[in-house]
Amino acid sequence: MILFGKSDPAELVRQADLLCSKNQFRAAIGLYGKILKDDPQNRGVLHKKGLAQNRAKKYSDAITCFDRLLELDNKDAPAYNNKAIAQAELGDTASALENYGRAIEADPRYAPARFNRAVLLDRLGEHEEALPDLDRAAELDRRKPNPRFYKGIVLGKMGRHEEALACFKGVCKRHPGHADSQFHVGIELTELGRHAEALGELASLPAEHRENANVLYARARSLSGLGREDESIAHLQKAAKKDSKTIKKWARAEKAFDGIRDDPGSKR
């Protein structure tokens, strides 16, 4: 404990990092700020402070922080990337896309900017344009499943279900235990009318996920597709108990349930 004089910057960084690990981002921001008062050009601390501000949803402050980093080094790809994240959260998608582009220009091998730009393009409905960035992000960082997984999501939205299925199966093969991909294998099998296979895939999910409302709803879709209407209704009822508003909204729009829509049990 320091009673007199200045606090040790390394100790303040350690404390701030610990606060971030506990999701106490606002407290961490204050500690990073103390360090920057004495060392305003400390790029490592500026970066940490900006990240914490993004996590605390203080997006305008984060942009200011990353701008300071870019004044020190206009080739800082992570600073452009994280500034773009803040801009996208504030709804300034045009500036966000521009800064993702600058991050890629500064470092063509910086995978996070490729991935984040693809996610934003997808959010904007530009699905086809998102795919090349996802492919490149997957090539640049083969250890992470996110780009391949998200590519499957985008392909599914585009109705390219065979390709989406191949994507999710690929993630499952490279990353055993990736439950989200296994779930989406089931979803894509359902979209392709392969309901028995879909049920098998969903049934083999880890036990802690099998009673999830989304999984129960997915099973209900395939059970209905196989004509097992009583079982389908039972699964819908279980799913609705966990998330009534969402499940009922989905079920009303789902063609797979046309045959059971008038059944009193399906309206509970």
NUPA-864669 format. One record per atom (N, C-alpha, C): x, y, z. Coordinates in pm, whole numbers, plus 50000, padded with zeros to 5 digits. Atoms other than C-alpha are relative to their C-alpha. Layout:
% NUPA-864669
XYZ...
***
This chain:
% NUPA-864669
500854987950000500005000050000500885012550000499214987750011501405034149901499285011050075500614989549919500755061350163500375013849949499524987150045502785089350010500534998749857499485000350136503765098649656499004993849903500845005050107502415084949334499834984950008500245014450008500855050749290500844994149888499235007150101502825025249094499114997349878500855002050119501445025748734499744985349970500185014250029502024988448692498964993850092500985005149905499994981549005498605005049965501304994850042497185004348884499474992549878500425007850117497114985948551499514986250044500405013349951496954952648736498605000850064501304998549934494044965248949498895002649899501014996950102492214979448646499674987749916500235012250076492684947348449499144990250079500775008949914491314927848745498535004450003501374994950001488254950348756499314996649868500595003750130487694944348384499624985349997500285014549999487874906848440498734996950081501215001449919485014911648689498845008249942501024991850068483014933048441499725013250072500144987149931483544963948658500735010649918499284991950099484444985048359500105014850039499984985849966483525019448492501085003050104498944998149901485815015448794501374998849934498735001950069488585002948566500365012349918499764988050082488205033348339500645011050085499444989949911488925055848636501464997550031498605003249971492155037548716500885002249877499224997550121493325038048355500205015149981499914985550013492585075348356501075005950090498974995249908494835080648659501394998249940498695002750062497745064848474500255009949887499854991450117497105085748164500215014750037499724986249957497205118248365501505002650004498554998749991500905112048422500714995549874499365005650120501575093548097498964999749887501124999250094499055105747837500254992949867499705006750127500845088347548500274985050017499835014349975500845053747703498994992349914500905006050097499405034747408499314987550054500615012149944498825002347597498845003350091501074996249908496755019647863498865006949925501064994050083494885040747606499144989249935500735011050063493945008547428499074993150101500805006749897492754992047751498825008850043501084990849960490765023047849498905000349894500984999850107489065024347509499164987349997500745012649997488134987547528499014999850116500894999749883486714992447878498825009449975501094990750031484695022347756498994993849904500925007250089483245001447474499154990150079500735009949921482314974247722499005006650094500914992649911480725000447951498945007649922500934993350089478735013447651500175015250001499674985750007480455047147677500685002349864499445000950135480875047447302500655013049953499404987350042481535084447245501365001950066498714999049931484295083747509501014990449938499115009850063485735052547346500565005449869499544994350127485895070047009501085010450024498994990049966487795098847168501314993350038498805007249956490215074147325500744993949880499355006250116490875055647000500535010649904499464989050081491295088846818501365004550053498704996449941494085097147062501074989849960499065010450044495715063946977500415002249854499724998250143495435071446606500825012549973499114988450010497065105346658501454995950023498655004949970500055086446796500524990649893499605009650104500025060146521498814997949907501135000950093497775062946217499964986849924500035013450058498525026746124499574989650104500415008749890497025012246443498694993049963501195007250047494614985946303499004997250112500995002349893493074976146641499265012750041500674987549963492335012946716498905003349899501034997950101490475016946384498844990350021501025010349982488624984346449499105003150119500804997649880487524993246800499255013249995500744987650025486595028546699498764996949915501135003850086484385013046429498914992950080500995006849916482714990646688499145010250074500744989649928481775021446892499085007849906500824992550095480525040046584498784991949956501135008550039478365010446480498964999650111500945000349887476825009046828499235013050011500684987049997475975046046799499135002249876500834999050119474265039546463500675006649882499284993650110476925056246250500684989049918499485011850069477315025946025500935003649884499144996050112478865044945733501425002550049498674997449945481755057245949500634987150051499485012849950482085022746106500594991949885499485007550115482465006145765501295006349948498814993050046484995032645667501204996550089498895002849909487105025945977500394985250003499605014050020486934988145938500904999049878499164999850119488324994745591501395005450028498704994449964491105016145737500834990150081499285010249922491984988645985500604989449907499535010250095492274963645699501125005549913498954993750079494324988145495501305001150080498824998849915496674993645791500674986650023499455013549979497074956145846499074990049933500885009250074495564933245580499834986350067500105012949934496144903245809499305001050137500694998149872494164917546102498574994649989501265007250020491284892546116498795006350069501204994649935488994909846372499265010649918500674989750081488334939146137499214993749887500745007150105487344915245858498704994250056501175006349940484994896546090498965010350040500964990049953483444927346245499335007549885500624993750116482894943645907498934990949940500985009550054481144912045788498734999850085501175000049911478864912046093499155012449976500744987650024477924948346030499314999649864500635001250131477294941845660498774990950006501145008949984475034913045756498855007050069501034992549929473154935046001499295009849907500564990350095472624959845717499284993249884500695007450105471154932145499500854997349878499105002150113474194930545271500734986550018499495013349967474634893045314501114995449905499015004650099476504885544992501335007250020498774992149981479004913445061500754995650126499365004349876479694898845407500864987449981499375013150013480834864845278501525000549974498544999850022484314874145139500795003650125499304996549877485284890545469500024988250097500045011749912484174859545661500994989449954499045009850054486194837045430501445004250033498644995349975489284858845469500334999650149499775000749855488884861245849500284985650042499775014149967488674823245865501394995449956498675003550049491854820045657501095005850091498984993149921493754844945874500124994750141499975005449862492814829446209499254986850003500625013250011492154792546165499624993950135500295005649866492024786546541498605003450048501284995449948488784805646593498844995149913501155004950078485394791246492499065011049953501004989750024483574824646478499735003249853500304996450139484044833546108499244989149925500695010950070482994799145981498584998450053501345001149941480084797646225499095011049946500834988850044478854832146127499704999149850500285002150142479214823545759498794990849983501165008850005476754795245821498715007450029501184992049966474334819845981499565008349879500314991450114474564843245681499434991649884500495008550107474134815045429498584995150028501355004249964471084802945619498995011049973500904988750028469534837745598499745001549851500124998750145470154836845222499264988249938500695011850052468334803545190500924989849937499025009350056471534785445092500314989350106499975008749883470874757545339501014988649989498985010450015473124730545193501385005450036498714993849970476084754245213500115003350149500004996849857475094765545562500244987450081499825012849931474864729245673501464995649996498595003750014478354722445539500885008650090499254991049912479664752945729499944995350144500175003849860478224742046062500624986450028499355012949981479374706146014501515001550005498574997449999482854719445939500475005350134499654994649868482894739146265499974988850103500105011249905481734708246458501204990649989498855009050021484544687746302501295006050056498774993449955487254713446376499975003450149500154995649861485874723446717498954991250070500965008849933484204693446886499465006550128500614994049882481754704647151499465013949976500554986750031480754736846971498484998549988501435003149992477114734047079499165008749907500794991350088475874764146880500014994749856499935005450136477104748646555499194987149989500775012450002475594715046644498515003049995501404995950004472274732146711499615004449860500334994950133472434749346374500094989249893500065011650090473224716446201498564994650000501405004549989469814705546332499045009349929500884990250064468194737746213500054998749848499875000850146469594734445861499454986949945500615012650041468584697845840498475001449993501444997550000465054708945930499605008149877500304991750117465134735745660500044991849871499885008550118466124708545411498994988550001501025010449992463214686445521500524986750052499405012449949465534660645679499744999250151500454998349862463544659846002500524989350095499515010749912464604626046141501465002550037498594996749972468274635846107500105012050094499994988249915467524669546265499714996450145500345004149864465904653146567501174992650065498845007049947468914630446608501105009650042498964990249970471284659846597499665007950125500424992049884469274680046849499994991650126500015008849883468924650047079501414997350053498625002849958472714646247088500725012350055499434988249936473274681547218500344996850146499725002049857474854683247566498745001650083501235000549921472264676547835499545013750048500394987049945472384712147969499325009149898500634991850104471134725547634498684994349949501135006650064468374700847550498645005850040501264994249955465674718647753499935015049973500024986050041466544752847610498785002649912501224997050075463484770247461500224999049849499735000650144465114773247117500124985549952499835014150038466034736247112498644993050001501345006049994462544725847221499155004349881500754994950116461034747846950500484993449871499455006550119463384733346687499534985649990500495013850001462414698146790498514999649963501434999550033458724707946768499815001549849500104998250146459264719346407500204986749927499735012650069460774686246302498994989250033501045009749964458254665546496498745002449919501174996850083455474684046313500254995849856499665003950136457294678045984499894985049976500125014650009457224640646058498584995350030501385003949970453504641446141499784995550143500135003949858454114635246512499445012150076500594987449958451684662646605499875001350151500164999249855451014653946971501345003350067498674997249944454744653647046500435014349967499654986450039455194685946855499325010250091500744990949912452494703247060500604999950140499415001049865454034690347384501315007850008498744992550001457424704847286499755015149992500354985850008455834738047190499555005450135500494995749870454104739847527501175001750099498844998949911457384733247711500845012249965499214988450043459184759347504499325013050042500754987949968456424785047562500055003250149499894997649856456704780547939501315007250033498704993849975460314792347913500085013949938499954987050067459764821447671498725001449917501315000350063456074825247593499875009749883500194989850102456174857647393500724996549871499205003050119458974847247155499494987549930500415012750060457794811547101498665001449929501314998350064454214821547027500125008449872499794991850119455414848246783500584991449887499405008650101457604822946600498994989949947500935010750039454914796046598498905005249908501064994450085452304819046444500475001849856499474997650134454624825746148500574987549934499325012050049455884789946105499044991049922500855008450086454394770545813499964985450046499965014049954455464737445972498884996950097501055002349901452724742546231498605002249944501324997950059449884748345985499044988850036500885011449975448544713546054499524999050143500415001049859448304718646430499515013450055500314986649952447404755446447498635000950069501344999649940443744748546530499864991050122500065008749881444614723546803500065008750126500024991649879443724738847143501324999550077498745001349926446974725647291501095009049947498944991950059449114745647051499845014750035500244985949969447564778347173500255003450146499784997549858448444774347537501325007450022
***
